[in-house]
Amino acid sequence: MTLITTPFTAHSTAADVLEGVDLTGKRMIVTGGASGLGAAAAKALTDAGAEVTIAVRNPAGGAPGLDLADLGSVRRFADAWDGPLDAVIANAGIMALPHRALAPNGWELQLATNFLGHFALITGLREHLGGGRVVMVSSGAHLGSPVHFDDPHFERRAYDPWSAYAQSKTADVLLATAIGRRWRADGITANAMNPGYIHTNLQRHLDDATMRALGAMDDDGNLLTPGYYKTPEQGASTEVLLAASPLLAGVTGRYFTEDNQEAPTVAGGSGSGPGVAGWAVDPAAADRLWDLAAAALAEPARRR
Ligand SMILES: NC(=O)c1ccc[n+]([C@@H]2O[C@H](COP(=O)([O-])OP(=O)(O)OC[C@H]3O[C@@H](n4cnc5c(N)ncnc54)[C@H](OP(=O)(O)O)[C@@H]3O)[C@@H](O)[C@H]2O)c1
């Protein structure tokens, strides 16, 4: 399979990617659009003419909120949607919670928020999405773990903050893989991406030692920005590339990296990459995860 290339780079901003693209009349949802990459993506899309709904937990003015960890909230948000929808950017996320936490339905909270809530949202909005695009915001961290179907919620294995994040981000890629196969006939496309490294609120759960290990903090506690770090506007470039660029029309089931190019498939695990792990684009795993998620939606309060 030939990898898709674009004229953009890791330095391109969301505005660069959308230069000359007229999104007038296009309606889009960006989850977690109040901060970080989501805010930058929403601004660039709006500047290009799109009508963007920023889906946040506590919106002002009585609009329906969206708490991805709460399936009831997701259902209410999707049910309230009216009219066509051209793109959903599944951008909201949480990372490396230091202690195991559970969503109200009993799922591990990172898997529940980053994956299951988005599964519920996107499947709930399917009827509106004819010809539309789904963008799953994953992470290079997905290379750290497959979905552990034997124990996805860390009930029998020791909880590890990064393994839980990695698993949830593999799940995000698997959802794009599944939609790419299942909804192709409806003209709905889905792709996944890694935005690169960007200072945002995402790092809120990391302690100083972890920030230092990542090269993002000096010994005095000052934030560092290594050369490979990106601005939120650069981080959002791949989100809007997949959501709105004519260059990606009809493309589905692919994974793009922070340099705005499609990534090769690699083994996954320590020392592998850059690329997308084989376990994240495995059709059998994508189907298995879909069934697990669909069952969770049918049976909301599974365990504590
Ligand atoms: N920054 C990076 O270096 C990096 C690298 C790789 C991947 N990513 C991915 O990029 C995406 C955006 O992250 P970011 O860096 O822009 O971080 P961010 O500024 O923390 O944005 C994440 C957003 O998700 C929202 N959110 C969290 N839990 C939610 C829930 N239960 N329901 C609804 N919204 C919820 C947050 O809202 P609240 O403010 O209400 O909490 C926040 O607006 C994430 O999926 C992340 O995994 C980021």
The ligand as an ORCA input file, in Angstrom:
! r2SCAN-3c Opt
* xyz 0 1
  N      -0.337     17.644     23.991
  C       0.355     16.621     23.504
  O       1.590     16.601     23.552
  C      -0.368     15.451     22.898
  C       0.396     14.412     22.345
  C      -0.250     13.315     21.793
  C      -1.639     13.277     21.772
  N      -2.357     14.290     22.316
  C      -3.834     14.191     22.293
  O      -4.389     15.418     21.877
  C      -5.718     15.559     22.382
  C      -5.911     16.971     22.900
  O      -5.136     17.134     24.064
  P      -4.450     18.518     24.465
  O      -2.989     18.274     24.449
  O      -5.017     19.641     23.690
  O      -4.873     18.598     26.014
  P      -5.911     19.511     26.792
  O      -5.609     20.951     26.577
  O      -5.930     18.974     28.174
  O      -7.276     19.203     26.053
  C      -8.030     18.058     26.319
  C      -9.477     18.429     26.385
  O     -10.235     17.246     26.696
  C     -11.274     17.634     27.551
  N     -11.787     16.511     28.345
  C     -11.117     15.756     29.233
  N     -11.952     14.870     29.805
  C     -13.168     15.076     29.247
  C     -14.457     14.491     29.422
  N     -14.671     13.516     30.326
  N     -15.476     14.942     28.681
  C     -15.309     15.945     27.795
  N     -14.119     16.550     27.594
  C     -13.067     16.120     28.315
  C     -10.650     18.677     28.460
  O     -11.671     19.435     29.040
  P     -11.563     19.992     30.556
  O     -10.794     21.241     30.431
  O     -12.982     20.149     30.969
  O     -10.836     18.941     31.364
  C      -9.795     19.460     27.478
  O     -10.513     20.524     26.905
  C      -5.882     14.451     23.434
  O      -6.665     13.416     22.892
  C      -4.462     13.967     23.661
  O      -4.405     12.610     24.064
  C      -1.752     15.382     22.864
*
